[in-house]
Amino acid sequence: MSPSTASPPPTGRGARTREALIRAGRELFAERPVDAVAIDDIVQAAGVAKGSFYNHFADREALVGAVTAEIRAGIEKAVDAANAGVEDPARRMVRATCVYVRFAVDEPERARVLVRVSGALVSTNVRLNRGLIDDLTAGLASGRFAIATLESALVFVMGVTQAALARVSREPSLPLAISLAQQISALLLRGLGVPSAEAETIAAQAADDLVRAGPSRA
């Protein structure tokens, strides 16, 4: 749909209904597999009529997309802020990973939603993956990273990060998050071809700056 024909975002009561549906979906998707959540469950949790659901979403998958996009957009904004002025793709990548791990401490419910729908997000065609794809592309082009293909690098990084989200979101302990973020960041960098000693140094700094302190205070 082109910008000139797109429907304007809802306002007033419509906006409140849409937000209630997104909030209900987020809570339910955090606790159950998406396939186990019926539209009846969603409208009951949101406290709205079933017909109102279809005023905002074509089906359950459309709601999943809206919930996921809202969560990812917020994290990616934090990633952009954390990487402002950072040029090295290796540092940028693990700093982004650390932002995600800290997010699982601060927002475990939202993190669990991402874990449940992660399979649909691991793609070079997903717009919200653009920052990671750009960093991996730059690292491969410059020789900073040594891995066969962009696709395999994307799956590797997102797979490890999703596993860390799953672990921390179920036990949102800051000490656990700091330790895990440092270890997986070093693992990612070594897996991408960064020398071990340098990988350890970059990982330790990123975990300290962005998990221990938190992205907004780095």
FIKOLZA-1660 file (N, C-alpha, C; in steps of 0.1 Angstrom, whole numbers, plus 5000, padded with zeros to 4 digits):
% residues 218
   i   px   py   pz ch aa at
   1 5008 4988 5000  A  M  N
   1 5000 5000 5000  A  M CA
   1 5009 5012 5000  A  M  C
   2 5006 5022 4991  A  S  N
   2 5014 5034 4990  A  S CA
   2 5011 5043 5002  A  S  C
   3 5021 5052 5005  A  P  N
   3 5018 5062 5016  A  P CA
   3 5005 5070 5013  A  P  C
   4 5002 5073 5001  A  S  N
   4 4991 5082 4997  A  S CA
   4 4978 5075 5000  A  S  C
   5 4978 5061 5000  A  T  N
   5 4965 5054 5002  A  T CA
   5 4964 5047 5015  A  T  C
   6 4975 5047 5023  A  A  N
   6 4975 5040 5036  A  A CA
   6 4965 5047 5045  A  A  C
   7 4959 5039 5054  A  S  N
   7 4949 5044 5063  A  S CA
   7 4957 5051 5074  A  S  C
   8 4951 5062 5079  A  P  N
   8 4958 5069 5090  A  P CA
   8 4957 5061 5103  A  P  C
   9 4967 5063 5112  A  P  N
   9 4966 5055 5125  A  P CA
   9 4954 5059 5132  A  P  C
  10 4948 5050 5140  A  P  N
  10 4936 5053 5148  A  P CA
  10 4939 5063 5158  A  P  C
  11 4929 5071 5162  A  T  N
  11 4930 5080 5173  A  T CA
  11 4919 5078 5183  A  T  C
  12 4920 5085 5194  A  G  N
  12 4909 5084 5204  A  G CA
  12 4906 5070 5208  A  G  C
  13 4893 5066 5208  A  R  N
  13 4889 5053 5213  A  R CA
  13 4895 5042 5204  A  R  C
  14 4896 5044 5191  A  G  N
  14 4902 5034 5183  A  G CA
  14 4917 5031 5187  A  G  C
  15 4924 5042 5190  A  A  N
  15 4938 5040 5194  A  A CA
  15 4939 5032 5207  A  A  C
  16 4930 5035 5216  A  R  N
  16 4930 5028 5229  A  R CA
  16 4927 5014 5228  A  R  C
  17 4917 5011 5219  A  T  N
  17 4914 4997 5216  A  T CA
  17 4925 4989 5210  A  T  C
  18 4932 4996 5200  A  R  N
  18 4943 4989 5194  A  R CA
  18 4955 4986 5204  A  R  C
  19 4957 4996 5213  A  E  N
  19 4968 4994 5223  A  E CA
  19 4964 4983 5233  A  E  C
  20 4951 4983 5236  A  A  N
  20 4946 4972 5245  A  A CA
  20 4948 4958 5239  A  A  C
  21 4946 4957 5226  A  L  N
  21 4948 4944 5219  A  L CA
  21 4963 4941 5218  A  L  C
  22 4971 4951 5215  A  I  N
  22 4985 4948 5215  A  I CA
  22 4991 4944 5228  A  I  C
  23 4986 4951 5239  A  R  N
  23 4991 4948 5252  A  R CA
  23 4986 4933 5256  A  R  C
  24 4974 4930 5253  A  A  N
  24 4969 4917 5256  A  A CA
  24 4976 4906 5248  A  A  C
  25 4979 4909 5235  A  G  N
  25 4986 4899 5227  A  G CA
  25 5000 4897 5233  A  G  C
  26 5007 4908 5237  A  R  N
  26 5020 4907 5242  A  R CA
  26 5021 4899 5255  A  R  C
  27 5011 4901 5263  A  E  N
  27 5011 4893 5276  A  E CA
  27 5009 4878 5273  A  E  C
  28 4999 4875 5264  A  L  N
  28 4996 4861 5261  A  L CA
  28 5007 4854 5253  A  L  C
  29 5013 4861 5243  A  F  N
  29 5024 4855 5235  A  F CA
  29 5036 4853 5243  A  F  C
  30 5038 4860 5254  A  A  N
  30 5049 4859 5263  A  A CA
  30 5049 4846 5271  A  A  C
  31 5036 4841 5273  A  E  N
  31 5034 4829 5282  A  E CA
  31 5030 4816 5274  A  E  C
  32 5026 4818 5262  A  R  N
  32 5021 4806 5254  A  R CA
  32 5026 4807 5240  A  R  C
  33 5028 4795 5233  A  P  N
  33 5031 4795 5219  A  P CA
  33 5020 4803 5212  A  P  C
  34 5024 4810 5201  A  V  N
  34 5014 4818 5193  A  V CA
  34 5002 4809 5189  A  V  C
  35 5005 4797 5185  A  D  N
  35 4994 4788 5180  A  D CA
  35 4984 4784 5191  A  D  C
  36 4988 4786 5203  A  A  N
  36 4979 4783 5215  A  A CA
  36 4971 4794 5219  A  A  C
  37 4973 4806 5213  A  V  N
  37 4965 4818 5217  A  V CA
  37 4954 4820 5207  A  V  C
  38 4942 4819 5210  A  A  N
  38 4931 4822 5201  A  A CA
  38 4927 4836 5202  A  A  C
  39 4920 4841 5191  A  I  N
  39 4915 4855 5191  A  I CA
  39 4905 4857 5202  A  I  C
  40 4898 4847 5206  A  D  N
  40 4888 4849 5217  A  D CA
  40 4896 4852 5230  A  D  C
  41 4908 4845 5232  A  D  N
  41 4916 4848 5243  A  D CA
  41 4921 4862 5244  A  D  C
  42 4925 4867 5232  A  I  N
  42 4930 4880 5231  A  I CA
  42 4920 4891 5234  A  I  C
  43 4908 4890 5228  A  V  N
  43 4898 4900 5230  A  V CA
  43 4893 4900 5245  A  V  C
  44 4892 4888 5251  A  Q  N
  44 4888 4887 5265  A  Q CA
  44 4899 4894 5274  A  Q  C
  45 4911 4891 5271  A  A  N
  45 4922 4898 5279  A  A CA
  45 4922 4913 5277  A  A  C
  46 4919 4917 5265  A  A  N
  46 4919 4931 5262  A  A CA
  46 4906 4938 5267  A  A  C
  47 4895 4930 5269  A  G  N
  47 4883 4936 5274  A  G CA
  47 4875 4943 5263  A  G  C
  48 4876 4938 5251  A  V  N
  48 4870 4944 5239  A  V CA
  48 4861 4934 5232  A  V  C
  49 4852 4939 5224  A  A  N
  49 4843 4930 5216  A  A CA
  49 4852 4923 5205  A  A  C
  50 4848 4911 5201  A  K  N
  50 4855 4904 5191  A  K CA
  50 4856 4911 5178  A  K  C
  51 4844 4918 5174  A  G  N
  51 4844 4926 5162  A  G CA
  51 4854 4937 5162  A  G  C
  52 4858 4942 5173  A  S  N
  52 4868 4953 5174  A  S CA
  52 4881 4948 5169  A  S  C
  53 4884 4935 5172  A  F  N
  53 4897 4930 5168  A  F CA
  53 4899 4932 5153  A  F  C
  54 4889 4928 5145  A  Y  N
  54 4890 4928 5130  A  Y CA
  54 4889 4943 5125  A  Y  C
  55 4886 4952 5133  A  N  N
  55 4887 4966 5129  A  N CA
  55 4902 4971 5128  A  N  C
  56 4910 4963 5135  A  H  N
  56 4925 4967 5136  A  H CA
  56 4934 4957 5130  A  H  C
  57 4931 4944 5130  A  F  N
  57 4940 4934 5125  A  F CA
  57 4932 4924 5117  A  F  C
  58 4938 4920 5106  A  A  N
  58 4932 4910 5097  A  A CA
  58 4931 4896 5103  A  A  C
  59 4941 4893 5112  A  D  N
  59 4941 4879 5118  A  D CA
  59 4951 4880 5129  A  D  C
  60 4953 4868 5136  A  R  N
  60 4962 4867 5147  A  R CA
  60 4976 4871 5143  A  R  C
  61 4980 4866 5131  A  E  N
  61 4994 4868 5126  A  E CA
  61 4997 4883 5125  A  E  C
  62 4987 4891 5120  A  A  N
  62 4988 4905 5119  A  A CA
  62 4991 4912 5133  A  A  C
  63 4984 4907 5143  A  L  N
  63 4987 4912 5157  A  L CA
  63 5001 4908 5161  A  L  C
  64 5005 4895 5158  A  V  N
  64 5018 4891 5162  A  V CA
  64 5028 4901 5156  A  V  C
  65 5026 4904 5143  A  G  N
  65 5035 4913 5136  A  G CA
  65 5036 4927 5143  A  G  C
  66 5024 4932 5147  A  A  N
  66 5024 4945 5153  A  A CA
  66 5031 4945 5167  A  A  C
  67 5028 4934 5175  A  V  N
  67 5035 4933 5188  A  V CA
  67 5050 4932 5186  A  V  C
  68 5054 4924 5177  A  T  N
  68 5068 4922 5175  A  T CA
  68 5075 4935 5170  A  T  C
  69 5069 4942 5160  A  A  N
  69 5074 4954 5155  A  A CA
  69 5076 4964 5166  A  A  C
  70 5066 4965 5174  A  E  N
  70 5067 4975 5185  A  E CA
  70 5079 4972 5194  A  E  C
  71 5081 4960 5198  A  I  N
  71 5092 4956 5207  A  I CA
  71 5105 4958 5200  A  I  C
  72 5106 4953 5188  A  R  N
  72 5119 4954 5181  A  R CA
  72 5123 4969 5178  A  R  C
  73 5113 4977 5174  A  A  N
  73 5116 4991 5171  A  A CA
  73 5121 4998 5184  A  A  C
  74 5116 4995 5195  A  G  N
  74 5122 5001 5208  A  G CA
  74 5136 4997 5210  A  G  C
  75 5139 4984 5208  A  I  N
  75 5152 4979 5211  A  I CA
  75 5162 4985 5201  A  I  C
  76 5158 4985 5188  A  E  N
  76 5167 4990 5178  A  E CA
  76 5170 5005 5180  A  E  C
  77 5161 5013 5185  A  K  N
  77 5163 5027 5188  A  K CA
  77 5174 5027 5199  A  K  C
  78 5174 5018 5209  A  A  N
  78 5184 5018 5219  A  A CA
  78 5197 5014 5213  A  A  C
  79 5197 5004 5204  A  V  N
  79 5209 5000 5197  A  V CA
  79 5216 5011 5190  A  V  C
  80 5208 5019 5182  A  D  N
  80 5213 5030 5175  A  D CA
  80 5220 5040 5184  A  D  C
  81 5213 5043 5196  A  A  N
  81 5219 5052 5205  A  A CA
  81 5232 5047 5211  A  A  C
  82 5233 5034 5214  A  A  N
  82 5245 5027 5220  A  A CA
  82 5256 5027 5210  A  A  C
  83 5253 5027 5197  A  N  N
  83 5264 5026 5186  A  N CA
  83 5266 5039 5180  A  N  C
  84 5261 5050 5185  A  A  N
  84 5263 5063 5179  A  A CA
  84 5278 5066 5180  A  A  C
  85 5285 5069 5169  A  G  N
  85 5299 5072 5168  A  G CA
  85 5308 5060 5168  A  G  C
  86 5303 5048 5169  A  V  N
  86 5311 5036 5169  A  V CA
  86 5312 5031 5154  A  V  C
  87 5324 5030 5149  A  E  N
  87 5325 5026 5135  A  E CA
  87 5329 5011 5133  A  E  C
  88 5336 5005 5142  A  D  N
  88 5341 4992 5141  A  D CA
  88 5329 4982 5141  A  D  C
  89 5327 4974 5130  A  P  N
  89 5316 4965 5130  A  P CA
  89 5316 4955 5141  A  P  C
  90 5328 4951 5145  A  A  N
  90 5328 4941 5156  A  A CA
  90 5323 4947 5169  A  A  C
  91 5327 4959 5172  A  R  N
  91 5322 4965 5184  A  R CA
  91 5307 4968 5183  A  R  C
  92 5303 4973 5172  A  R  N
  92 5289 4976 5170  A  R CA
  92 5280 4963 5172  A  R  C
  93 5284 4952 5167  A  M  N
  93 5276 4940 5167  A  M CA
  93 5275 4935 5182  A  M  C
  94 5286 4935 5189  A  V  N
  94 5284 4930 5203  A  V CA
  94 5278 4940 5212  A  V  C
  95 5279 4953 5209  A  R  N
  95 5272 4963 5217  A  R CA
  95 5257 4961 5215  A  R  C
  96 5253 4958 5202  A  A  N
  96 5239 4956 5200  A  A CA
  96 5234 4943 5208  A  A  C
  97 5242 4933 5207  A  T  N
  97 5239 4921 5215  A  T CA
  97 5237 4924 5230  A  T  C
  98 5246 4932 5235  A  C  N
  98 5245 4935 5249  A  C CA
  98 5232 4944 5252  A  C  C
  99 5228 4952 5243  A  V  N
  99 5216 4960 5245  A  V CA
  99 5204 4950 5246  A  V  C
 100 5204 4940 5237  A  Y  N
 100 5193 4930 5238  A  Y CA
 100 5194 4922 5251  A  Y  C
 101 5205 4918 5256  A  V  N
 101 5206 4911 5268  A  V CA
 101 5201 4919 5280  A  V  C
 102 5205 4932 5280  A  R  N
 102 5200 4941 5291  A  R CA
 102 5185 4943 5290  A  R  C
 103 5180 4943 5278  A  F  N
 103 5166 4944 5276  A  F CA
 103 5158 4933 5282  A  F  C
 104 5164 4921 5282  A  A  N
 104 5158 4909 5288  A  A CA
 104 5157 4910 5303  A  A  C
 105 5166 4917 5309  A  V  N
 105 5166 4920 5323  A  V CA
 105 5155 4930 5327  A  V  C
 106 5154 4941 5319  A  D  N
 106 5145 4951 5322  A  D CA
 106 5131 4948 5317  A  D  C
 107 5129 4941 5306  A  E  N
 107 5116 4938 5300  A  E CA
 107 5115 4923 5297  A  E  C
 108 5115 4915 5307  A  P  N
 108 5115 4900 5304  A  P CA
 108 5102 4896 5297  A  P  C
 109 5091 4902 5299  A  E  N
 109 5079 4897 5292  A  E CA
 109 5080 4900 5277  A  E  C
 110 5085 4912 5273  A  R  N
 110 5087 4915 5259  A  R CA
 110 5098 4907 5253  A  R  C
 111 5108 4904 5261  A  A  N
 111 5119 4895 5255  A  A CA
 111 5113 4881 5252  A  A  C
 112 5105 4876 5261  A  R  N
 112 5099 4863 5258  A  R CA
 112 5090 4862 5246  A  R  C
 113 5084 4873 5243  A  V  N
 113 5076 4874 5230  A  V CA
 113 5086 4872 5218  A  V  C
 114 5097 4880 5219  A  L  N
 114 5106 4879 5208  A  L CA
 114 5112 4864 5206  A  L  C
 115 5114 4858 5217  A  V  N
 115 5119 4844 5217  A  V CA
 115 5109 4835 5210  A  V  C
 116 5096 4837 5213  A  R  N
 116 5086 4828 5208  A  R CA
 116 5084 4830 5193  A  R  C
 117 5086 4842 5188  A  V  N
 117 5084 4844 5173  A  V CA
 117 5097 4846 5166  A  V  C
 118 5108 4842 5172  A  S  N
 118 5121 4845 5166  A  S CA
 118 5123 4839 5152  A  S  C
 119 5117 4827 5149  A  G  N
 119 5120 4821 5136  A  G CA
 119 5116 4829 5125  A  G  C
 120 5105 4837 5126  A  A  N
 120 5101 4845 5115  A  A CA
 120 5110 4858 5113  A  A  C
 121 5118 4860 5123  A  L  N
 121 5126 4873 5122  A  L CA
 121 5140 4871 5117  A  L  C
 122 5144 4858 5116  A  V  N
 122 5158 4856 5111  A  V CA
 122 5158 4855 5096  A  V  C
 123 5159 4867 5090  A  S  N
 123 5159 4868 5075  A  S CA
 123 5166 4881 5071  A  S  C
 124 5172 4881 5060  A  T  N
 124 5178 4893 5054  A  T CA
 124 5168 4902 5049  A  T  C
 125 5155 4898 5048  A  N  N
 125 5144 4906 5042  A  N CA
 125 5137 4913 5053  A  N  C
 126 5140 4911 5066  A  V  N
 126 5133 4918 5077  A  V CA
 126 5139 4932 5079  A  V  C
 127 5131 4942 5077  A  R  N
 127 5136 4956 5078  A  R CA
 127 5143 4959 5091  A  R  C
 128 5138 4953 5102  A  L  N
 128 5144 4956 5115  A  L CA
 128 5158 4950 5117  A  L  C
 129 5162 4941 5108  A  N  N
 129 5175 4935 5108  A  N CA
 129 5185 4943 5101  A  N  C
 130 5181 4954 5095  A  R  N
 130 5190 4962 5086  A  R CA
 130 5203 4966 5093  A  R  C
 131 5202 4970 5105  A  G  N
 131 5214 4975 5112  A  G CA
 131 5224 4964 5114  A  G  C
 132 5220 4952 5118  A  L  N
 132 5229 4940 5119  A  L CA
 132 5234 4936 5106  A  L  C
 133 5226 4936 5096  A  I  N
 133 5230 4932 5082  A  I CA
 133 5241 4942 5077  A  I  C
 134 5239 4955 5080  A  D  N
 134 5249 4964 5075  A  D CA
 134 5262 4962 5082  A  D  C
 135 5262 4959 5095  A  D  N
 135 5274 4957 5102  A  D CA
 135 5281 4945 5098  A  D  C
 136 5274 4934 5096  A  L  N
 136 5280 4921 5091  A  L CA
 136 5285 4923 5077  A  L  C
 137 5278 4930 5069  A  T  N
 137 5283 4933 5055  A  T CA
 137 5296 4941 5055  A  T  C
 138 5296 4951 5064  A  A  N
 138 5309 4959 5065  A  A CA
 138 5320 4951 5070  A  A  C
 139 5317 4942 5080  A  G  N
 139 5328 4934 5085  A  G CA
 139 5333 4924 5075  A  G  C
 140 5324 4918 5068  A  L  N
 140 5328 4909 5057  A  L CA
 140 5336 4915 5046  A  L  C
 141 5332 4927 5042  A  A  N
 141 5338 4934 5031  A  A CA
 141 5352 4939 5035  A  A  C
 142 5354 4943 5047  A  S  N
 142 5367 4948 5052  A  S CA
 142 5377 4937 5056  A  S  C
 143 5372 4925 5058  A  G  N
 143 5380 4914 5063  A  G CA
 143 5380 4913 5078  A  G  C
 144 5373 4922 5084  A  R  N
 144 5372 4921 5099  A  R CA
 144 5365 4908 5103  A  R  C
 145 5356 4904 5096  A  F  N
 145 5349 4891 5099  A  F CA
 145 5353 4881 5088  A  F  C
 146 5354 4868 5092  A  A  N
 146 5358 4857 5082  A  A CA
 146 5347 4846 5084  A  A  C
 147 5337 4847 5076  A  I  N
 147 5326 4837 5076  A  I CA
 147 5321 4836 5062  A  I  C
 148 5315 4824 5059  A  A  N
 148 5312 4821 5045  A  A CA
 148 5303 4830 5038  A  A  C
 149 5291 4833 5045  A  T  N
 149 5281 4841 5038  A  T CA
 149 5274 4850 5048  A  T  C
 150 5268 4861 5043  A  L  N
 150 5260 4870 5051  A  L CA
 150 5249 4862 5058  A  L  C
 151 5242 4853 5051  A  E  N
 151 5231 4846 5056  A  E CA
 151 5235 4838 5068  A  E  C
 152 5246 4831 5067  A  S  N
 152 5251 4822 5078  A  S CA
 152 5255 4831 5090  A  S  C
 153 5261 4842 5087  A  A  N
 153 5265 4851 5098  A  A CA
 153 5253 4856 5106  A  A  C
 154 5242 4860 5098  A  L  N
 154 5230 4865 5104  A  L CA
 154 5223 4855 5113  A  L  C
 155 5222 4842 5108  A  V  N
 155 5216 4831 5115  A  V CA
 155 5224 4829 5128  A  V  C
 156 5238 4829 5127  A  F  N
 156 5246 4826 5138  A  F CA
 156 5244 4837 5149  A  F  C
 157 5245 4850 5145  A  V  N
 157 5244 4860 5155  A  V CA
 157 5230 4861 5162  A  V  C
 158 5220 4860 5153  A  M  N
 158 5206 4861 5159  A  M CA
 158 5203 4848 5167  A  M  C
 159 5208 4837 5163  A  G  N
 159 5205 4825 5170  A  G CA
 159 5211 4825 5184  A  G  C
 160 5223 4829 5185  A  V  N
 160 5229 4830 5198  A  V CA
 160 5223 4841 5207  A  V  C
 161 5220 4852 5201  A  T  N
 161 5213 4863 5208  A  T CA
 161 5199 4859 5213  A  T  C
 162 5192 4852 5205  A  Q  N
 162 5178 4847 5209  A  Q CA
 162 5179 4838 5220  A  Q  C
 163 5189 4829 5220  A  A  N
 163 5191 4819 5231  A  A CA
 163 5194 4827 5244  A  A  C
 164 5202 4837 5243  A  A  N
 164 5205 4845 5255  A  A CA
 164 5193 4852 5260  A  A  C
 165 5185 4858 5251  A  L  N
 165 5172 4864 5255  A  L CA
 165 5164 4854 5263  A  L  C
 166 5162 4842 5257  A  A  N
 166 5154 4832 5264  A  A CA
 166 5159 4829 5278  A  A  C
 167 5172 4828 5279  A  R  N
 167 5178 4824 5293  A  R CA
 167 5176 4836 5303  A  R  C
 168 5179 4848 5299  A  V  N
 168 5178 4859 5308  A  V CA
 168 5163 4863 5311  A  V  C
 169 5155 4862 5301  A  S  N
 169 5141 4866 5303  A  S CA
 169 5134 4857 5313  A  S  C
 170 5138 4845 5314  A  R  N
 170 5133 4835 5324  A  R CA
 170 5139 4837 5338  A  R  C
 171 5151 4843 5339  A  E  N
 171 5157 4846 5351  A  E CA
 171 5164 4860 5350  A  E  C
 172 5156 4871 5351  A  P  N
 172 5162 4884 5348  A  P CA
 172 5171 4890 5359  A  P  C
 173 5182 4883 5360  A  S  N
 173 5192 4886 5370  A  S CA
 173 5203 4894 5364  A  S  C
 174 5206 4906 5369  A  L  N
 174 5217 4914 5363  A  L CA
 174 5230 4907 5363  A  L  C
 175 5235 4901 5374  A  P  N
 175 5248 4894 5374  A  P CA
 175 5248 4883 5363  A  P  C
 176 5237 4875 5362  A  L  N
 176 5237 4865 5351  A  L CA
 176 5238 4872 5337  A  L  C
 177 5230 4883 5335  A  A  N
 177 5231 4889 5322  A  A CA
 177 5244 4895 5319  A  A  C
 178 5251 4900 5329  A  I  N
 178 5265 4906 5326  A  I CA
 178 5274 4895 5322  A  I  C
 179 5274 4884 5330  A  S  N
 179 5283 4873 5327  A  S CA
 179 5280 4866 5313  A  S  C
 180 5267 4864 5311  A  L  N
 180 5263 4858 5298  A  L CA
 180 5266 4866 5286  A  L  C
 181 5263 4879 5288  A  A  N
 181 5266 4889 5276  A  A CA
 181 5280 4889 5273  A  A  C
 182 5289 4889 5283  A  Q  N
 182 5303 4889 5280  A  Q CA
 182 5308 4876 5273  A  Q  C
 183 5303 4865 5278  A  Q  N
 183 5307 4852 5272  A  Q CA
 183 5302 4851 5258  A  Q  C
 184 5289 4854 5256  A  I  N
 184 5284 4851 5242  A  I CA
 184 5289 4862 5232  A  I  C
 185 5292 4874 5237  A  S  N
 185 5298 4884 5228  A  S CA
 185 5312 4879 5223  A  S  C
 186 5320 4874 5233  A  A  N
 186 5333 4869 5229  A  A CA
 186 5332 4857 5219  A  A  C
 187 5322 4848 5222  A  L  N
 187 5320 4837 5214  A  L CA
 187 5316 4841 5200  A  L  C
 188 5307 4851 5199  A  L  N
 188 5303 4856 5186  A  L CA
 188 5314 4862 5178  A  L  C
 189 5322 4870 5184  A  L  N
 189 5334 4876 5177  A  L CA
 189 5344 4865 5173  A  L  C
 190 5347 4856 5182  A  R  N
 190 5356 4845 5177  A  R CA
 190 5350 4837 5166  A  R  C
 191 5337 4834 5167  A  G  N
 191 5331 4827 5156  A  G CA
 191 5331 4834 5143  A  G  C
 192 5332 4848 5143  A  L  N
 192 5332 4856 5131  A  L CA
 192 5346 4859 5127  A  L  C
 193 5356 4853 5134  A  G  N
 193 5370 4855 5130  A  G CA
 193 5378 4865 5137  A  G  C
 194 5373 4871 5147  A  V  N
 194 5381 4881 5154  A  V CA
 194 5391 4874 5164  A  V  C
 195 5403 4878 5164  A  P  N
 195 5413 4871 5173  A  P CA
 195 5408 4870 5188  A  P  C
 196 5411 4859 5194  A  S  N
 196 5405 4856 5208  A  S CA
 196 5408 4867 5218  A  S  C
 197 5420 4872 5219  A  A  N
 197 5423 4882 5229  A  A CA
 197 5416 4895 5227  A  A  C
 198 5415 4899 5214  A  E  N
 198 5408 4911 5211  A  E CA
 198 5393 4909 5213  A  E  C
 199 5388 4897 5210  A  A  N
 199 5374 4894 5212  A  A CA
 199 5370 4895 5227  A  A  C
 200 5378 4890 5235  A  E  N
 200 5376 4891 5250  A  E CA
 200 5376 4905 5255  A  E  C
 201 5385 4913 5250  A  T  N
 201 5385 4927 5254  A  T CA
 201 5373 4935 5250  A  T  C
 202 5369 4933 5237  A  I  N
 202 5357 4940 5232  A  I CA
 202 5345 4936 5240  A  I  C
 203 5344 4923 5242  A  A  N
 203 5332 4917 5249  A  A CA
 203 5331 4922 5263  A  A  C
 204 5342 4923 5270  A  A  N
 204 5342 4927 5284  A  A CA
 204 5337 4942 5285  A  A  C
 205 5343 4950 5276  A  Q  N
 205 5339 4964 5276  A  Q CA
 205 5324 4966 5273  A  Q  C
 206 5319 4959 5263  A  A  N
 206 5305 4961 5259  A  A CA
 206 5296 4956 5270  A  A  C
 207 5299 4945 5276  A  A  N
 207 5291 4940 5287  A  A CA
 207 5291 4950 5299  A  A  C
 208 5302 4956 5302  A  D  N
 208 5303 4965 5313  A  D CA
 208 5295 4978 5309  A  D  C
 209 5297 4983 5297  A  D  N
 209 5291 4996 5293  A  D CA
 209 5276 4995 5292  A  D  C
 210 5271 4983 5286  A  L  N
 210 5257 4983 5281  A  L CA
 210 5248 4973 5289  A  L  C
 211 5254 4964 5297  A  V  N
 211 5246 4955 5305  A  V CA
 211 5247 4959 5319  A  V  C
 212 5259 4961 5324  A  R  N
 212 5260 4965 5338  A  R CA
 212 5254 4979 5340  A  R  C
 213 5258 4989 5332  A  A  N
 213 5253 5002 5333  A  A CA
 213 5239 5004 5327  A  A  C
 214 5236 4997 5316  A  G  N
 214 5223 4999 5309  A  G CA
 214 5225 5008 5298  A  G  C
 215 5219 5006 5286  A  P  N
 215 5221 5014 5274  A  P CA
 215 5219 5029 5276  A  P  C
 216 5209 5033 5284  A  S  N
 216 5206 5047 5286  A  S CA
 216 5217 5055 5294  A  S  C
 217 5225 5047 5301  A  R  N
 217 5236 5053 5309  A  R CA
 217 5250 5051 5304  A  R  C
 218 5251 5044 5292  A  A  N
 218 5264 5041 5287  A  A CA
 218 5271 5053 5281  A  A  C
% end
